[in-house]
Amino acid sequence: MTDHTWSVAEAKAKFSEVVEKAKSEGPQTITRNGRRAAVVVAADEWDRKKKRKGTLVEFFANSPLRGSGINLDRLPMQLHKVKP
């Protein structure tokens, strides 16, 4: 995948090309004042990247820290009372 950079003005003038290149060549970066402002990606790539890859329980179960002996006990502390 190639990452191509466009200024906002250039991306606006060539929006169809930006979209086509995102589909065929990969993410297209749009800059404003020389700094990254946005990235245009193909819809199928976006769907693939935002898809959840399991539950939080599975994440912790597969953690390399599991069984490491790390102590995660909470420290005893006073809770503050909230005034209504």
Secondary structure, DSSP 8 states (H G I E B T S, - for coil): ---EEEEHHHHHHTHHHHHHHHHHH--EEEEETTEEEEEE--HHHHHHHHS--S-HHHHHHT-TTTTS----------------
